């Protein structure tokens, strides 16, 4: 019920045949196209279509053949497709409702995808657009390289769920769940892989994009991270998130990095944060009332150690912060600078293992012990130097909520 029209020139020249042949057809079901495709004509390409273009309607078919003496034959096959079910990678779910364009120019195969969707294992559908699957040379007998270029939009969970499919297994390698965060993901990326059995571990991937309206209660255990916009990159070496937001209400601008692979190290968070009384309350650093007023910028480093509480290190030059220790008759005005370093580990009851503070007329080094629930038990300064009148060890002892310290 279909007509394939050909036109062209066939010339029997003294040195051999010269052929310039063009053909066209308005439409054909892909299954019918394959039944008409001779089994011995580019069999690898035919097999790839049979195995990966699972259903489709082909329109605007174009064929071309060029032959000339002492030249390699040139061939061209192209068609648009719609209502298709396309499998780009055996381990990934197929793209459904797909439409785009197929072309085979000599030995270069390109399946261009205008739009379609993939049902992820979790998080709903992933919308795919402006993507392509490319085999640069279908003649390669074993391990022909293939390139997949993807542009997607989905929930963060759905995107991470696809990235966690074999052979990538990104989240498993990072020891993180696919439900890491809520929000929307807009990603573009490239996967390069040899089409050869047993080569799953040789996939090279590089994906980048934007996460919007991000919220995570998992990234840092016991803390809620929110960000209107986070830039993400993930490749064979690791996962990196960069942007501004807040951690339990404490503003930050920084990055989270998680190496990938069997020998990957620990994840880390590096950020500039706003340090004020609210931030100290959030992280359970209970200093005596009135010690801190105003705000300053600080550098926060958090190392996320598998199976252990995260460790932190915070540093600031204290500009903009007013500090007061009336028990030592000392204060620092907000316009002056100093130095603050606080390090320890986070958790239900944070541990401040090292506290160093210095400013005009004061330097002190010690640690902070907190009771369960985060109230102050004791600030123990091993060394306090205040002016030329004090050089001693000093303890500031908490007496319970609402009671003055000793």
C-alpha positions as a Markdown table, in Angstrom:
| # | Residue | x | y | z |
|---|---|---|---|---|
| 1 | Unk | 0.0 | 0.0 | 0.0 |
| 2 | Unk | 3.0 | 2.3 | -0.2 |
| 3 | Unk | 5.0 | 3.6 | -3.1 |
| 4 | Unk | 8.7 | 4.1 | -3.1 |
| 5 | Unk | 9.8 | 6.5 | -5.9 |
| 6 | Unk | 13.3 | 6.5 | -7.4 |
| 7 | Unk | 15.0 | 8.7 | -9.8 |
| 8 | Unk | 18.6 | 9.2 | -10.9 |
| 9 | Unk | 21.2 | 8.3 | -13.4 |
| 10 | Unk | 22.9 | 5.0 | -14.3 |
| 11 | Unk | 25.9 | 5.4 | -16.6 |
| 12 | Unk | 28.0 | 2.5 | -18.1 |
| 13 | Unk | 31.2 | 4.4 | -18.6 |
| 14 | Unk | 34.4 | 2.9 | -20.0 |
| 15 | Unk | 35.9 | 2.7 | -16.6 |
| 16 | Unk | 32.9 | 1.3 | -14.8 |
| 17 | Unk | 29.4 | 2.0 | -13.6 |
| 18 | Unk | 28.4 | 5.4 | -12.3 |
| 19 | Unk | 25.2 | 5.5 | -10.3 |
| 20 | Unk | 23.4 | 8.5 | -8.7 |
| 21 | Unk | 20.1 | 7.1 | -7.3 |
| 22 | Unk | 17.6 | 8.9 | -5.0 |
| 23 | Unk | 14.4 | 7.5 | -3.4 |
| 24 | Unk | 11.6 | 8.8 | -1.3 |
| 25 | Unk | 8.5 | 7.6 | 0.5 |
| 26 | Unk | 5.9 | 9.5 | 2.5 |
| 27 | Unk | 5.6 | 7.0 | 5.4 |
| 28 | Unk | 6.0 | 3.4 | 6.6 |
| 29 | Unk | 5.8 | 1.5 | 9.9 |
| 30 | Unk | 9.3 | 0.7 | 11.2 |
| 31 | Unk | 8.5 | -3.0 | 11.4 |
| 32 | Unk | 7.5 | -3.0 | 7.7 |
| 33 | Unk | 10.7 | -1.1 | 6.8 |
| 34 | Unk | 12.8 | -3.7 | 8.5 |
| 35 | Unk | 11.0 | -6.5 | 6.7 |
| 36 | Unk | 11.9 | -4.9 | 3.4 |
| 37 | Unk | 15.5 | -4.2 | 4.5 |
| 38 | Unk | 17.7 | -6.9 | 3.0 |
| 39 | Unk | 19.4 | -8.9 | 5.8 |
| 40 | Unk | 22.8 | -8.6 | 4.3 |
| 41 | Unk | 22.6 | -4.8 | 3.6 |
| 42 | Unk | 24.4 | -3.1 | 6.5 |
| 43 | Unk | 23.3 | -5.9 | 8.9 |
| 44 | Unk | 24.7 | -4.3 | 12.1 |
| 45 | Unk | 22.7 | -1.1 | 11.5 |
| 46 | Unk | 19.6 | -3.2 | 10.7 |
| 47 | Unk | 20.0 | -5.2 | 13.9 |
| 48 | Unk | 20.5 | -2.1 | 15.9 |
| 49 | Unk | 17.3 | -0.6 | 14.6 |
| 50 | Unk | 15.4 | -3.9 | 15.2 |
| 51 | Unk | 16.7 | -4.1 | 18.8 |
| 52 | Unk | 16.4 | -0.4 | 19.8 |
| 53 | Unk | 13.7 | 1.3 | 17.7 |
| 54 | Unk | 11.0 | -0.9 | 19.4 |
| 55 | Unk | 8.0 | 0.8 | 17.8 |
| 56 | Unk | 7.6 | 3.9 | 15.6 |
| 57 | Unk | 6.0 | 5.3 | 12.5 |
| 58 | Unk | 8.5 | 6.5 | 9.9 |
| 59 | Unk | 7.7 | 9.5 | 7.6 |
| 60 | Unk | 9.6 | 11.4 | 5.0 |
| 61 | Unk | 11.9 | 8.5 | 4.1 |
| 62 | Unk | 14.9 | 9.4 | 1.9 |
| 63 | Unk | 17.3 | 7.0 | 0.3 |
| 64 | Unk | 20.4 | 7.8 | -1.8 |
| 65 | Unk | 23.2 | 5.7 | -3.4 |
| 66 | Unk | 26.3 | 7.0 | -5.2 |
| 67 | Unk | 28.7 | 4.7 | -7.0 |
| 68 | Unk | 31.8 | 5.6 | -9.0 |
| 69 | Unk | 34.8 | 3.7 | -10.3 |
| 70 | Unk | 37.6 | 3.4 | -7.8 |
| 71 | Unk | 35.5 | 5.1 | -5.0 |
| 72 | Unk | 33.9 | 3.6 | -2.0 |
| 73 | Unk | 30.1 | 3.4 | -2.4 |
| 74 | Unk | 28.2 | 6.2 | -0.6 |
| 75 | Unk | 24.8 | 5.5 | 0.9 |
| 76 | Unk | 22.2 | 7.5 | 2.8 |
| 77 | Unk | 19.1 | 6.5 | 4.6 |
| 78 | Unk | 17.0 | 9.0 | 6.6 |
| 79 | Unk | 13.5 | 9.3 | 8.0 |
| 80 | Unk | 11.5 | 11.1 | 10.7 |
| 81 | Unk | 9.8 | 9.0 | 13.4 |
| 82 | Unk | 7.0 | 9.6 | 15.8 |
| 83 | Unk | 5.0 | 7.7 | 18.5 |
| 84 | Unk | 8.3 | 5.8 | 19.1 |
| 85 | Unk | 9.7 | 3.6 | 21.8 |
| 86 | Unk | 13.4 | 4.0 | 21.7 |
| 87 | Unk | 16.1 | 2.3 | 23.8 |
| 88 | Unk | 19.3 | 4.3 | 23.9 |
| 89 | Unk | 21.1 | 2.1 | 26.4 |
| 90 | Unk | 20.2 | -1.5 | 27.4 |
| 91 | Unk | 20.4 | -0.8 | 31.1 |
| 92 | Unk | 18.1 | 2.3 | 31.0 |
| 93 | Unk | 14.4 | 2.3 | 30.6 |
| 94 | Unk | 13.2 | 3.1 | 27.0 |
| 95 | Unk | 12.1 | 6.5 | 25.9 |
| 96 | Unk | 8.4 | 6.5 | 25.0 |
| 97 | Unk | 6.3 | 8.9 | 23.0 |
| 98 | Unk | 9.5 | 9.8 | 21.2 |
| 99 | Unk | 9.7 | 11.8 | 18.0 |
| 100 | Unk | 12.8 | 12.8 | 16.0 |
| 101 | Unk | 15.0 | 11.9 | 13.1 |
| 102 | Unk | 17.1 | 8.9 | 12.0 |
| 103 | Unk | 19.9 | 9.1 | 9.5 |
| 104 | Unk | 22.6 | 6.8 | 8.3 |
| 105 | Unk | 25.2 | 8.6 | 6.1 |
| 106 | Unk | 27.6 | 6.1 | 4.8 |
| 107 | Unk | 28.7 | 4.5 | 8.2 |
| 108 | Unk | 27.7 | 7.2 | 10.6 |
| 109 | Unk | 24.4 | 6.5 | 12.4 |
| 110 | Unk | 22.5 | 9.3 | 14.2 |
| 111 | Unk | 19.2 | 9.0 | 16.1 |
| 112 | Unk | 18.2 | 12.6 | 17.0 |
| 113 | Unk | 15.4 | 12.9 | 19.6 |
| 114 | Unk | 13.2 | 16.0 | 19.6 |
| 115 | Unk | 11.1 | 15.0 | 22.6 |
| 116 | Unk | 10.0 | 11.9 | 24.7 |
| 117 | Unk | 9.9 | 10.7 | 28.2 |
| 118 | Unk | 11.5 | 8.0 | 30.4 |
| 119 | Unk | 9.7 | 6.5 | 33.4 |
| 120 | Unk | 12.4 | 6.4 | 36.2 |
| 121 | Unk | 12.4 | 3.8 | 38.9 |
| 122 | Unk | 11.5 | 6.6 | 41.4 |
| 123 | Unk | 10.4 | 10.2 | 41.2 |
| 124 | Unk | 8.2 | 10.0 | 38.1 |
| 125 | Unk | 8.9 | 10.7 | 34.4 |
| 126 | Unk | 12.0 | 12.3 | 33.0 |
| 127 | Unk | 11.3 | 14.5 | 30.0 |
| 128 | Unk | 13.9 | 14.2 | 27.3 |
| 129 | Unk | 14.5 | 16.7 | 24.5 |
| 130 | Unk | 17.1 | 17.8 | 22.0 |
| 131 | Unk | 19.1 | 14.6 | 22.5 |
| 132 | Unk | 20.9 | 12.1 | 20.3 |
| 133 | Unk | 22.5 | 8.7 | 20.0 |
| 134 | Unk | 25.5 | 8.5 | 17.6 |
| 135 | Unk | 27.6 | 5.6 | 16.3 |
| 136 | Unk | 30.4 | 7.3 | 14.4 |
| 137 | Unk | 31.3 | 4.2 | 12.5 |
| 138 | Unk | 29.0 | 1.2 | 12.3 |
| 139 | Unk | 31.7 | -0.8 | 10.4 |
| 140 | Unk | 33.7 | -1.4 | 13.6 |
| 141 | Unk | 33.2 | -5.1 | 14.3 |
| 142 | Unk | 33.6 | -5.2 | 18.1 |
| 143 | Unk | 33.3 | -2.4 | 20.6 |
| 144 | Unk | 32.2 | 0.3 | 18.2 |
| 145 | Unk | 32.1 | 3.5 | 20.2 |
| 146 | Unk | 28.8 | 5.2 | 20.8 |
| 147 | Unk | 27.9 | 8.7 | 22.1 |
| 148 | Unk | 24.7 | 9.6 | 23.9 |
| 149 | Unk | 23.9 | 13.3 | 24.3 |
| 150 | Unk | 21.0 | 14.0 | 26.7 |
| 151 | Unk | 19.0 | 17.0 | 27.7 |
| 152 | Unk | 16.4 | 16.3 | 30.5 |
| 153 | Unk | 14.0 | 17.8 | 32.9 |
| 154 | Unk | 12.5 | 16.0 | 35.9 |
| 155 | Unk | 12.2 | 15.8 | 39.6 |
| 156 | Unk | 15.6 | 15.6 | 41.4 |
| 157 | Unk | 14.7 | 12.1 | 42.6 |
| 158 | Unk | 13.9 | 10.9 | 39.0 |
| 159 | Unk | 17.2 | 12.3 | 37.7 |
| 160 | Unk | 19.2 | 10.6 | 40.4 |
| 161 | Unk | 17.3 | 7.4 | 39.9 |
| 162 | Unk | 18.4 | 7.3 | 36.2 |
| 163 | Unk | 21.9 | 8.2 | 37.2 |
| 164 | Unk | 21.9 | 5.3 | 39.6 |
| 165 | Unk | 21.0 | 2.8 | 36.9 |
| 166 | Unk | 23.9 | 0.5 | 35.8 |
| 167 | Unk | 26.5 | 1.0 | 34.5 |
| 168 | Unk | 26.6 | 4.5 | 36.1 |
| 169 | Unk | 25.3 | 3.6 | 39.6 |
| 170 | Unk | 26.3 | 7.1 | 40.7 |
| 171 | Unk | 24.3 | 7.2 | 44.0 |
| 172 | Unk | 25.3 | 3.7 | 45.1 |
| 173 | Unk | 29.0 | 4.7 | 44.5 |
| 174 | Unk | 28.4 | 7.8 | 46.7 |
| 175 | Unk | 26.6 | 5.7 | 49.3 |
| 176 | Unk | 23.6 | 8.1 | 49.0 |
| 177 | Unk | 19.9 | 7.4 | 48.3 |
| 178 | Unk | 18.2 | 8.5 | 45.1 |
| 179 | Unk | 15.7 | 10.3 | 47.4 |
| 180 | Unk | 18.6 | 12.6 | 48.5 |
| 181 | Unk | 16.6 | 15.8 | 47.8 |
| 182 | Unk | 13.3 | 17.3 | 46.6 |
| 183 | Unk | 13.2 | 19.8 | 43.8 |
| 184 | Unk | 13.4 | 20.0 | 40.0 |
| 185 | Unk | 16.4 | 19.1 | 37.8 |
| 186 | Unk | 17.4 | 20.4 | 34.4 |
| 187 | Unk | 20.4 | 18.4 | 33.2 |
| 188 | Unk | 22.5 | 18.0 | 30.0 |
| 189 | Unk | 25.2 | 15.5 | 29.6 |
| 190 | Unk | 27.2 | 13.1 | 27.4 |
| 191 | Unk | 27.8 | 9.4 | 27.8 |
| 192 | Unk | 30.5 | 7.6 | 25.7 |
| 193 | Unk | 30.6 | 3.8 | 25.7 |
| 194 | Unk | 31.9 | 0.9 | 23.5 |
| 195 | Unk | 29.1 | -1.3 | 22.1 |
| 196 | Unk | 30.6 | -4.5 | 23.4 |
| 197 | Unk | 29.6 | -7.1 | 25.9 |
| 198 | Unk | 31.4 | -6.7 | 29.2 |
| 199 | Unk | 32.2 | -3.1 | 28.7 |
| 200 | Unk | 29.7 | -1.6 | 31.1 |
| 201 | Unk | 32.4 | -0.4 | 33.4 |
| 202 | Unk | 34.0 | 1.6 | 30.6 |
| 203 | Unk | 31.3 | 4.2 | 30.3 |
| 204 | Unk | 32.6 | 7.7 | 30.4 |
| 205 | Unk | 30.0 | 10.2 | 31.5 |
| 206 | Unk | 29.8 | 14.0 | 32.2 |
| 207 | Unk | 26.5 | 15.5 | 33.3 |
| 208 | Unk | 25.9 | 19.1 | 34.4 |
| 209 | Unk | 22.8 | 21.2 | 35.1 |
| 210 | Unk | 20.7 | 23.1 | 37.6 |
| 211 | Unk | 18.6 | 22.0 | 40.5 |
| 212 | Unk | 15.8 | 24.3 | 41.5 |
| 213 | Unk | 13.8 | 24.6 | 44.8 |
| 214 | Unk | 16.2 | 22.1 | 46.4 |
| 215 | Unk | 15.4 | 20.7 | 49.8 |
| 216 | Unk | 17.4 | 17.9 | 51.5 |
| 217 | Unk | 17.1 | 16.4 | 55.0 |
| 218 | Unk | 19.6 | 13.7 | 54.0 |
| 219 | Unk | 22.7 | 15.5 | 52.6 |
| 220 | Unk | 23.7 | 16.5 | 56.2 |
| 221 | Unk | 22.1 | 14.1 | 58.7 |
| 222 | Unk | 19.9 | 15.9 | 61.1 |
| 223 | Unk | 20.0 | 19.2 | 59.2 |
| 224 | Unk | 17.6 | 20.7 | 56.5 |
| 225 | Unk | 19.3 | 22.2 | 53.5 |
| 226 | Unk | 17.3 | 24.6 | 51.2 |
| 227 | Unk | 18.5 | 26.4 | 48.1 |
| 228 | Unk | 16.5 | 28.1 | 45.3 |
| 229 | Unk | 19.2 | 27.2 | 42.7 |
| 230 | Unk | 22.1 | 24.8 | 42.8 |
| 231 | Unk | 24.5 | 24.0 | 40.0 |
| 232 | Unk | 25.4 | 20.3 | 39.7 |
| 233 | Unk | 28.1 | 18.4 | 37.9 |
| 234 | Unk | 28.7 | 14.6 | 38.0 |
| 235 | Unk | 31.2 | 12.6 | 36.2 |
| 236 | Unk | 33.4 | 9.5 | 36.7 |
| 237 | Unk | 35.4 | 11.3 | 39.3 |
| 238 | Unk | 32.6 | 12.7 | 41.5 |
| 239 | Unk | 29.5 | 14.7 | 42.3 |
| 240 | Unk | 29.7 | 18.4 | 43.0 |
| 241 | Unk | 26.9 | 20.8 | 44.1 |
| 242 | Unk | 27.5 | 24.6 | 44.1 |
| 243 | Unk | 25.3 | 27.4 | 45.1 |
| 244 | Unk | 23.7 | 29.5 | 47.9 |
| 245 | Unk | 20.9 | 28.7 | 50.3 |
| 246 | Unk | 20.5 | 28.0 | 54.0 |
| 247 | Unk | 21.2 | 25.2 | 56.4 |
| 248 | Unk | 18.6 | 25.1 | 59.1 |
| 249 | Unk | 18.1 | 28.9 | 58.6 |
| 250 | Unk | 21.9 | 29.7 | 58.5 |
| 251 | Unk | 22.7 | 31.3 | 55.1 |
| 252 | Unk | 25.5 | 29.8 | 53.1 |
| 253 | Unk | 27.2 | 30.1 | 49.7 |
| 254 | Unk | 29.5 | 27.2 | 48.9 |
| 255 | Unk | 29.8 | 23.7 | 47.5 |
| 256 | Unk | 29.3 | 20.0 | 48.4 |
| 257 | Unk | 31.7 | 17.5 | 46.8 |
| 258 | Unk | 31.4 | 13.7 | 46.9 |
| 259 | Unk | 34.1 | 11.6 | 45.2 |
| 260 | Unk | 32.8 | 8.5 | 43.4 |
| 261 | Unk | 34.2 | 5.0 | 42.9 |
| 262 | Unk | 35.2 | 2.0 | 45.1 |
| 263 | Unk | 38.2 | 3.9 | 46.6 |
| 264 | Unk | 36.5 | 7.3 | 46.8 |
| 265 | Unk | 37.2 | 9.4 | 49.9 |
| 266 | Unk | 34.7 | 11.2 | 52.2 |
| 267 | Unk | 32.3 | 13.9 | 51.1 |
| 268 | Unk | 32.8 | 17.5 | 52.1 |
| 269 | Unk | 30.9 | 20.8 | 52.4 |
| 270 | Unk | 32.8 | 24.1 | 52.0 |
| 271 | Unk | 30.8 | 27.3 | 52.5 |
| 272 | Unk | 30.8 | 30.9 | 53.5 |
| 273 | Unk | 28.1 | 31.4 | 56.2 |
| 274 | Unk | 26.6 | 34.2 | 58.2 |
| 275 | Unk | 27.7 | 33.9 | 61.8 |
| 276 | Unk | 25.5 | 35.3 | 64.5 |
| 277 | Unk | 23.7 | 34.2 | 67.7 |
| 278 | Unk | 21.1 | 32.4 | 65.5 |
| 279 | Unk | 23.8 | 30.4 | 63.8 |
| 280 | Unk | 25.4 | 29.4 | 67.1 |
| 281 | Unk | 22.0 | 28.3 | 68.4 |
| 282 | Unk | 21.3 | 26.3 | 65.2 |
| 283 | Unk | 24.6 | 24.3 | 65.6 |
| 284 | Unk | 24.2 | 23.9 | 69.3 |
| 285 | Unk | 27.1 | 26.1 | 70.3 |
| 286 | Unk | 25.7 | 27.4 | 73.6 |
| 287 | Unk | 27.8 | 30.3 | 74.8 |
| 288 | Unk | 26.7 | 32.4 | 77.7 |
| 289 | Unk | 23.9 | 34.9 | 77.0 |
| 290 | Unk | 25.2 | 38.2 | 75.8 |
| 291 | Unk | 28.5 | 36.9 | 74.6 |
| 292 | Unk | 27.6 | 37.5 | 70.9 |
| 293 | Unk | 25.8 | 40.3 | 69.1 |
| 294 | Unk | 25.8 | 41.5 | 65.5 |
| 295 | Unk | 26.9 | 39.3 | 62.6 |
| 296 | Unk | 30.0 | 38.4 | 60.6 |
| 297 | Unk | 31.1 | 36.1 | 57.7 |
| 298 | Unk | 32.7 | 32.8 | 58.5 |
| 299 | Unk | 34.2 | 29.9 | 56.6 |
| 300 | Unk | 32.6 | 26.5 | 57.4 |
| 301 | Unk | 34.2 | 23.2 | 56.4 |
| 302 | Unk | 32.3 | 20.0 | 57.1 |
| 303 | Unk | 33.7 | 16.6 | 56.4 |
| 304 | Unk | 31.1 | 13.9 | 55.9 |
| 305 | Unk | 32.5 | 10.7 | 57.3 |
| 306 | Unk | 30.7 | 7.4 | 56.4 |
| 307 | Unk | 29.4 | 5.8 | 59.6 |
| 308 | Unk | 30.4 | 8.7 | 61.9 |
| 309 | Unk | 29.3 | 12.1 | 62.9 |
| 310 | Unk | 30.2 | 14.9 | 60.5 |
| 311 | Unk | 33.3 | 16.9 | 61.6 |
| 312 | Unk | 33.3 | 20.7 | 61.2 |
| 313 | Unk | 35.8 | 23.5 | 61.3 |
| 314 | Unk | 34.7 | 27.2 | 61.4 |
| 315 | Unk | 36.9 | 30.3 | 61.1 |
| 316 | Unk | 36.1 | 34.0 | 61.0 |
| 317 | Unk | 37.9 | 37.4 | 61.4 |
| 318 | Unk | 35.0 | 38.5 | 63.5 |
| 319 | Unk | 34.5 | 41.9 | 61.8 |
| 320 | Unk | 30.9 | 43.1 | 62.4 |
| 321 | Unk | 30.5 | 40.9 | 65.5 |
| 322 | Unk | 30.5 | 42.3 | 69.1 |
| 323 | Unk | 31.9 | 39.9 | 71.7 |
| 324 | Unk | 31.6 | 40.2 | 75.4 |
| 325 | Unk | 33.0 | 38.2 | 78.3 |
| 326 | Unk | 32.0 | 40.3 | 81.4 |
| 327 | Unk | 33.5 | 37.7 | 83.7 |
| 328 | Unk | 36.9 | 38.7 | 82.3 |
| 329 | Unk | 35.9 | 42.4 | 81.9 |
| 330 | Unk | 36.6 | 42.1 | 78.2 |
| 331 | Unk | 34.7 | 43.0 | 75.0 |
| 332 | Unk | 35.4 | 43.4 | 71.3 |
| 333 | Unk | 33.5 | 46.2 | 69.4 |
| 334 | Unk | 32.0 | 45.2 | 66.1 |
| 335 | Unk | 34.3 | 47.5 | 64.0 |
| 336 | Unk | 37.5 | 45.7 | 65.1 |
| 337 | Unk | 38.8 | 42.4 | 63.8 |
| 338 | Unk | 40.0 | 39.3 | 65.6 |
| 339 | Unk | 40.2 | 35.6 | 65.0 |
| 340 | Unk | 37.8 | 32.7 | 65.8 |
| 341 | Unk | 38.2 | 29.0 | 65.2 |
| 342 | Unk | 35.8 | 26.4 | 66.3 |
| 343 | Unk | 36.1 | 22.7 | 65.4 |
| 344 | Unk | 34.6 | 19.5 | 66.5 |
| 345 | Unk | 31.7 | 17.2 | 65.3 |
| 346 | Unk | 28.1 | 17.6 | 64.6 |
| 347 | Unk | 25.3 | 15.4 | 65.9 |
| 348 | Unk | 22.4 | 15.3 | 68.4 |
| 349 | Unk | 24.8 | 16.7 | 70.9 |
| 350 | Unk | 27.6 | 18.6 | 69.1 |
| 351 | Unk | 31.1 | 18.4 | 70.4 |
| 352 | Unk | 33.3 | 21.5 | 70.3 |
| 353 | Unk | 36.7 | 20.0 | 70.7 |
| 354 | Unk | 38.7 | 23.2 | 70.0 |
| 355 | Unk | 37.8 | 26.8 | 70.6 |
| 356 | Unk | 40.3 | 29.6 | 69.8 |
| 357 | Unk | 39.4 | 33.2 | 70.0 |
| 358 | Unk | 41.5 | 36.4 | 69.9 |
| 359 | Unk | 40.9 | 40.1 | 69.7 |
| 360 | Unk | 42.1 | 43.4 | 71.0 |
| 361 | Unk | 43.5 | 42.6 | 74.5 |
| 362 | Unk | 42.4 | 38.9 | 74.6 |
| 363 | Unk | 43.5 | 35.5 | 73.4 |
| 364 | Unk | 42.1 | 32.2 | 74.6 |
| 365 | Unk | 42.3 | 28.5 | 73.7 |
| 366 | Unk | 40.1 | 25.8 | 75.0 |
| 367 | Unk | 37.0 | 23.6 | 74.3 |
| 368 | Unk | 33.3 | 23.5 | 75.0 |
| 369 | Unk | 31.3 | 20.7 | 76.6 |
| 370 | Unk | 27.6 | 20.6 | 76.0 |
| 371 | Unk | 24.9 | 18.7 | 77.8 |
| 372 | Unk | 22.4 | 16.5 | 76.0 |
| 373 | Unk | 20.1 | 18.9 | 74.2 |
| 374 | Unk | 22.8 | 21.4 | 73.5 |
| 375 | Unk | 22.9 | 23.5 | 76.7 |
| 376 | Unk | 26.2 | 24.6 | 78.0 |
| 377 | Unk | 28.0 | 22.5 | 80.6 |
| 378 | Unk | 31.5 | 24.1 | 80.5 |
| 379 | Unk | 33.7 | 26.3 | 78.4 |
| 380 | Unk | 37.2 | 25.2 | 79.4 |
| 381 | Unk | 40.0 | 27.6 | 78.4 |
| 382 | Unk | 43.4 | 26.1 | 79.0 |
| 383 | Unk | 45.0 | 29.4 | 78.4 |
| 384 | Unk | 43.5 | 32.9 | 78.7 |
| 385 | Unk | 45.5 | 36.1 | 78.3 |
| 386 | Unk | 43.8 | 39.3 | 78.9 |
| 387 | Unk | 45.9 | 42.5 | 78.8 |
| 388 | Unk | 48.8 | 42.3 | 81.2 |
| 389 | Unk | 46.8 | 41.3 | 84.2 |
| 390 | Unk | 45.6 | 37.7 | 83.4 |
| 391 | Unk | 47.5 | 34.7 | 82.2 |
| 392 | Unk | 45.6 | 31.6 | 83.5 |
| 393 | Unk | 43.3 | 28.7 | 82.9 |
| 394 | Unk | 39.7 | 29.7 | 83.1 |
| 395 | Unk | 36.4 | 27.6 | 83.2 |
| 396 | Unk | 33.0 | 29.1 | 82.4 |
| 397 | Unk | 30.5 | 26.7 | 83.9 |
| 398 | Unk | 26.9 | 26.5 | 82.8 |
| 399 | Unk | 24.2 | 26.3 | 85.5 |
| 400 | Unk | 21.3 | 25.2 | 83.4 |
| 401 | Unk | 18.8 | 27.0 | 81.2 |
| 402 | Unk | 18.0 | 30.5 | 82.4 |
| 403 | Unk | 20.7 | 30.6 | 85.1 |
| 404 | Unk | 23.8 | 32.8 | 84.9 |
| 405 | Unk | 27.1 | 31.0 | 84.3 |
| 406 | Unk | 29.9 | 30.8 | 86.9 |
